[in-house]
Amino acid sequence: MRGSTLTFRLRASAALTMAARGFGLLTRLPVCAQRRSRVQRPSFRLLGCPGTVAEDLQREERLSGSAETGSEDKTPKKRFFEVQKERREQAQRTILIHCPNKFSEKKFLKYLSQHGPINNHFFYESFGLYAVVEFCQKESISSLQNGTRTPSMGMEAAIPFRSRFFNLKLKNSPTQTSEKSCVQSSHQLSPSSKKLFELLCYAESVDDQLNTLLKEFELTEENTRLRYLTCSLIEDIAAAYFPDCIVRPFGSSVNTFGKLGCDLDMFLDLDEIGKRSTHKSAGNFLMEFQVKNVPSERIATQKILSVIGECLDHFGPGCVGVQKILNARCPLVRFSHQPSGFQCDLTTNNRIALKSSELLYIYGALDSRRRSPPILPTLDLLKTLADAEDKCIIEGNNCTFLRDLNRIKPSGNTETLDLLLKEFFEYFGNFTFNKNSINIRQGREQNKPDSSPLHIQNPFETSLNISKNVSQSQLQKFVELARESAWILQQEDQDRPSSSSNQPWGLATLLLPSVAKSKSPTKNKKEKFSSERIKNLLESIKSNRTENPTDTNGKRTISTQI
């Protein structure tokens, strides 16, 4: 396949473990998925203040059982909003500090502890060395701020903004040379291509390769904490105009589909302002704030984001490259948060996107595989199971679904990740994208309503296509990769090298660029042969689907019946 590159392969394979679960919203369509690994333990110290996330992690360490598919886990699963609340409260007790390259970690913690007990901390590198420190009480941050000075900038002028982003300097660095020590930094980036190939080549099975890929690319505990902290720091800036606003992360940062390096999507939630001020007043009077009126909700959104964008640009420590994209269908402010290294998009009046994040969180928490018989319930089924407290209408769109994970019956499906992976490629390599679209609510195919190359119906705003930005060339490349990958995995079943040979196999083979496997005088002949094999394979698959759903031994063959 001409034009394929290693970079594209790596991105596609990373998406295989994370974003391909977006295709996995098709409850009854075979897709690739992977077993969720156990919660990755943070490498930083957990001191376990009562009632904190740290305590929850420590308690989970003591629990027996496995996260493997089919295992029993009696621990109640938290709802999406419960997790968001805990994470937000955790972020409000947390500070970010730009540190010297070398210093005494022990003295650093002792110094901060003067302001109150520390729950946990970790270090990471972005544009320099940074420390994320969570206190047990919010009051400790006020104490630290009161003892912090505004720096003297010499010929320049400093804007005196009191934030939770600090800069640590050593007073007497020459006399502390013997006491300096390097601190251990947590990784915030995905592994190199070389390391990834080594890990995949030495895996025991394709299932293990998928779990390895997930482990290496999924968001770590530290990275997740840093994302919530970044939102909390932006909230401090927005609160100058809207004191009771909340900046919530949504999308891949919170829906369990994120990977290291993904963007940080933020939602400026102003609804809480109205909720907190509504109360029954005694007597015959009702007091209201004087406000500025504008012709429409969209104009209000544009004005709010315009002002917030100006604040981030002029006053936000670490916020660079601010762009105000106010005429988009969903107006937003885009910027880079240099200390964390995140590319950020800030929107408001976008509650449906937050609801979509909750739905994906539920799917990811239930089971990381998708399959027929169904592994996960359709959105329509979750709607029928919903209670009155789950009812949610946003801008006329019905966003109701059951939110309590503990009330959703787990699937009895036990198919392996190896089988799911192969059939994902086979299915979408043969999908009629020119005629059919994907209905997430019902977990089925349906006629495509427009001429977009790829059409995936928005589960809540059903008139919208969530894949509208996918071009024909991008879709064609995905289909070609899916077909080639189906053929490669078919050959792996017949001729797999031993793990000790250090030869690429399984997912490692899929990562190799196609052009690298065709550098020979018989290149065209090989390409023609491969194309014929793929064509014959897909034709046989299609034939088996319609004519022979089971083989002579009663074993299940590939089926895409809805």
N, C-alpha and C positions, 0 to 999 in steps of 0.2 A: 504494500500500500504506500504510494508515493507521498512524500511530504510530511510523514509522521515524525515527530521529534520526541526525544526522551522527556523533555519538559512536559509536553502534552500528555505523554503516557503517565508520568508521575502525578500530574494533576487529576487525570482521569481515574487513576487507581485510588488516590486519596478520596476523591469524590465517591468512589465505589463503596468505601467504608462509611462515609459520612453522608454526603449529599444524595447518593443513590437511594438512600432511605426516603428521599423525597418522592422518587418514583414508587417507593415502597408504600406510599399512601394507598395504592391499589390493593385493597384487602384480598381480592381473589385472583389477582394476577401474579404469576411467579416473578419474584424479583430477587436480586442479590441482597443479602443482609448478613449481619454478623452477630455473634453472641456478645452481649454487653459484658465487658470485663468487670471485675469487682471494682468498687470505688477506689480510685487511685489514692494512696495515702500521701498526704502532704509531707514534704521532707523537712518542714520547719517544725519548731517545737510547739506542742499543744499543752498548754497549762490547765485547760479545762475549767474555766469559770462556770458555775452552775447555770444551766439553761441556755448555753451557747451552742453554736454549730460544732465547736471543738469537743464539747461534751458528747454530742451525738456521734461524732466520729470515734471517740474513745469507746463509747458504749457498743458501737457496731463492731469494733475490733474484738470484743469479747463474745460476740454472737457466733455460733457455729452455723454451718451450712454453706452452700455454694450458689453462685449466680448463674451456674450452668442451666441450660434450658431443661425444664422438667423438674427442677429441684424444688423442694418445699421451703418456703420462706414465710414465716408467720409474722415477721415484723410489719406493722402497718405502714403503708406507703403514704407519704405526705402529698397533699394536694399542691398544685402549681402555685397558688397564691400564698400557701403556707411557706413554701420554699423561698418565694420572692420576698416575703416579709422578713424572714430570718436573715436572709442575705443582706437586705437593705439595712436592717438594724446593726448587723455586723459591720457593714461599710461605714455607718455613721460613727462608730467607735474607732475608726481606723485612720491613720495618717500615712502620708507618703513623704519620704525623706531622700534627698539627693546626698549621697555620702562620698567621702574621700575614697580613693582606690584601696587604701590599706589603713586599718585602724583596729583597735581592740573591741571585738564584739561584746566581750564581757562588760567592759567599762561603758560601752554604748548603752547596753540594756540597763545597767545600774543607774546611769544618768537619767534615762527616760522614766525609770521606776519611781523617781522622786515625785512624779506627778500622778502616780497611781499604778496598780498592778497591771501587768501586761498579759494578755490572753495568749497571743502567739505572734510570730513574726517570720519573715523570710526576706531574702535578698535576691535581686535579679539585675541583669545588665540590659540597658537599652542604649541611650546616649549617655553613658556613664553608669555608675553603680547606684542602685536605689534600694531602699528598705521599705517594706510595708509592715507597719506595726499596728496591731489591734489591742487597744486597751480594754479592760473589763467594764469601765464606766465612761460615758460620754464626757463627764465632768473633767476627766483627766486631760482631754484635749483643750478645754478652756484654760486649764492651769498652765499647760505648755504654751499656748498662744500668749497668755499674759506675761510670760517670761521670755518671749521671743522679740527680737528687735528688727526693725526695718533696715536693710543693708544700706551702707553709704556707697553711692555709685560714682563718686568723683566728679567728672565732668558731665555725666549723665544724670537724669532725674529718675527716681524710682517711684512707681505708683504704689501708694501704701494700701495694698489689698491684703486683708487678713484671711488667709485660706488655711487648709490642712495640708498644704504642700510646702515642705520646709527644705532648707539647705543647711547641712551640717558642716562645720569647719572645726579644725583642731587649733586650739589656742597656742600650745607650745609644741609644735610638731618636731622641732629639732631634738628635744629632750625625750621624746617618746619613741624614738627609732627602734630601740630594743624591744618595745612592747607591741609593736605593730604586728598584725597577723592578717592573713587573707581570710575573707569570709566565703562560705560556700554559696554559690548562686544557683537558683532553680532555673531550669531551662524553659524558655518561652517560645522556642522555634522547633519546627519539625526536623527529623533527622536528615542527614545528608544522603544522597543517592547511594553512595558506597556502603554506608552503614545499613541502610534499608535493604539493599540486595543481600548483604551478609545474613541479616536476620531472617529474611524470607527463605534463603537457600538452605539454612540449617533447621528450618521448622520440620515438624514431624508429618504434617498433613496440610491440605488446603484450609481446613478449619483453623488450624493453628496459625497459618499465614494470615488469615483474615483477622483473627484476634490480635496478632502481632501488629498488623497495620493499624487497627483501631487503637491499640495501646500507645503507639508511637505518634499518632496524629490527633487523638482526642484532647480536649481541653483538660489541663491539669487542675488540681484544686487551687494551686497558686494563681494560675492564669484566670480562673473563674473569679477568685477574690479580687484580683486586680481590675477586672471588668466592672464589677459592682462598685468598687472604689472610684473608678474613673467616672461612672455615672453620678455617684454621690458628690464628687468634686464639681461636676458641671451643675448639679442641682444647687450647690451653694451659690454659684454665680447667678443662676436664674432666680433664686429666691430673693435677690435684691429688688426685683420688681414684683414677684409673685411669692410671698412668704410661705405659703402652704403648698407650693407646687411639689411634684415628685417627678424625678427623671428615672424612668424604668428602662432597663435593657430588654430587648426583645429579639426575635429571630434566632440565628444560630448560636448566639452567646448563651441562651437559656433553654433551648428546646431539645438539648442532648444531641443535636446533629452537627455541632460546631467542631472545627478543627483548629489547631494552633495556627495563628496568623490570620484568622478570619476577621472581617470587619466587625466593628461594634455598632450595632443599631440601637438608638436611644429614642424613647418616647417621652415628650414633655407632657405630663398628665396634669391638667388644670382642673379636672372635675372634682378633685378632692377639696379644692377651695370652697366650692359651693356646698359640698356635703357637710363640711365642718361648721359652716355658718348657719345652717338651717336648724332652727329650733323654735319651739312654740313660745311666743312672748306673751306676757300677761297684759291685760288691759286692751284698749281699743287701738293701739298704735303698732305699726310695723316699720322697722327701721331697715333701710336699704342703702348700699353704697352708691355714691354717684360714679357713673362709669361713662366711658366714651363709646358711642354707638357707631357701628359701621354697617354697610349695606348687606353683607353676607358673612357666613362662617368662614369661607375661604379667605376673604379679605382680612378678617380678624387673625386667621392663622398666619397669613403673610406678614402682617404688621408685627405680630408677636415674635416670629422667627427672625425678622429683620433686626429688631432691637436686641434679641439674644445673640444673634450673630455679631453685631457690633461689640457687645460686651465681651464675648469670647475673643474677638480679634484684638481689642484694646486693653482689656483688663485680665483676661484669663491666663494665668501662669502655665506655660507649656503648650498652649493652643496655638498652632501655626497653620498657615495655608487655608484660612477660613474662606469658604465660598458660600454665598447665599443663592440657592437654586429655588427661587420662589414661584416660578411659573410652571413647574412640573405638575403632573396630576396630583402628586402628593408633595407639597412644598417641603423643603428640607434645608438644613445648614450642614455643610460638609467641612470637616477639618481634621487635622492630624493632632493627636495628643502625644506630643513628643516624649514625655517621661515614660508613658506606658508602651509607646510604640504602636498604638492602635489607630487605624483609620476609622473615623467616626461619622455617622449620619444621625442628625438630630431632627426629629419630626414632632408634630403635635397634631391633635385631632386624628389619631390613627389607631383607634382602639381595636379595629378588626385585625390589624397585624398582631397586636398583643394576644388576641383571642386565638389566632392561628398558631402562635407560639405555644399556647397552653395545650391545644389539641395535639401538636407534635410531641410535646412533653409527655402527654398521657400515652401516646403510641410508643414512644421510646421507653417509657417506664414499664409498660405491660410486657413487651417482648420485642427484641431487636430484629427478629425475622418477620417476614411477610409471606403468606403462602395460601394455597388452596389444598385441603380444607383450610378455612380462614385461621390465621394466627391472631389477627387483630380484628375487632369489630368495625363495621363501616360507621361513618359519621351519622348516617340516618338511624342506625341501630342505637347508637349512643344517645341520639335525640329521643327515641322512644323510651329509653331507660331513665331519662332525666326526671328530677323532681322539680317542684315549684321553685326551690332555691337556685336551681341551675338555669332557670329561664333567663335568656339574654337576647335582647333586641337592640342592635346598633345601627342607627341610621336606616331603619326599616328592614334590615337584614336579620334573619333568624340565625343567631349564633348559639343556640341552645344545644348542650350535650351534657351527659353525665360527667361530673368532675371528680367524683370520689373513686380513686383507683381500687379501693378495697371492695367495691361493689361490682367490679367487672370480672366475670368468670374467665380464668386463664384458658388458653387453647390447649387441646390435647395433641397438637401437631408435634411430631418429633423428627422431622426431616433435617438432614445434615446441612451445614453451611456449604459444603462442597457441592451438593446437588442444587441448592438454591442459587449458588453463583453461576453454575453452568446454564441453568434454565433461565436465569435473568438475561444472560447474553443471547441465548437462543431465541427467547421471546421477543426482545426488543430489536434484535437483528432482523427479525422477520415481521415486525409490526408495520401495518399499513398507515404510516403517518400522513400520507396524502389524502386519506379518506376518513380516518377515525381520530377521535380525541379521547382524552382520559377523564373519566368522571370519578372524582375522589369521594364524593358523598356516598355514592352507591358502589364503589369499587368495581367498575366495569368500563368497557369501551362504549363509545357512542359515536354517532355521525358528527363529523367536524363542522361547526357552524360557520367558520370563516376560512379564509385562504392562508392563514398563518402557517408557517412550516410545522410548528409544534403547538398543539393546543391542549393545555391542562386546565380544566375548569377550576376557578377559584372556589374553594369549598363553602365560603360564606357569601361573597359577592359573585353569585353564579354567572352573571353576565360578563365577567372579566376572565381573561386568559392570563394565568400567572407565568406562562412561559413565552409571552409575546415578544420578548427581546431576543429570543433564540433565532439566529439566521438559518437560512437553508444550508449554507456551507457548514455551519457548526453542527446542525442536525445530521447532515450526510457523514461528517467525520465520526460522529458518535455511532451511527449505524454501521459504518465500515469497521470501526474498532470492535463493536459488539460481535459482528460476524466473524472477524478474525480471531477474537478471543474465544468464541465458542468452538472454533475449529482447533485452536491450540490446546484448550482444556480437554477436548475429545482425544487428542493424540497423547496427552499426558497420562490418561487412563491406561493407554496401551503400552507406553514406553517411558516410564518415569525413572530418572536417575536416582541413585542412592544419595541420602543427605550428606554422606561423608565425601562425596565426589566434588562438592562445592560448585556444582553446575546449576545454572538457573533452571527452575522448574516452577510450575504452578503460577502464582502471582508474580514471581520474579521474571518469568518468561513474558508475562503480559506487559511488564514495565519496559522491556527492550524495544527500541524503535524498530519499526518494520524495515526501514532502509538498511539497518545494520545487518539484518538477516538475509539481505539480497545482494551483497557485494560480491558477486561472482560473475564469470563470463556467461553463465546460464541464467542471469537474472530474470529476463523476460520469460524464459521457460518455467522457472520456479514460480513466478507470479501467476502465470497462466494455470499452472498445476494447482497452486493454492486456491485460486479463485474457483476452479472447477470442483475442488474438494469441498470448499465452503458451500458452493451452490448445491452440490449433491447432498451434503449433510442437512442443509436447511430444507431441501425438498423432502428428504426422508423424514425429518422431524414433522413437517407439515402433514405428510401422509399418515404418520403414526397418530397424530392428534385426532384426525377425523375418522380413521379406519380401525385403529387398534388401541384403545385406551389401556389395555392390560396385555402383558405378554403371556406365553403359554404356561409359565410358572405362577401366574397370578400376581406378578409384581407390577407395581404401578409404573407406567411410562408417562412421558411428558403430556400434560393436558392443560389446555387453557380455556376449558369450558367455563362459562360464567354461571 
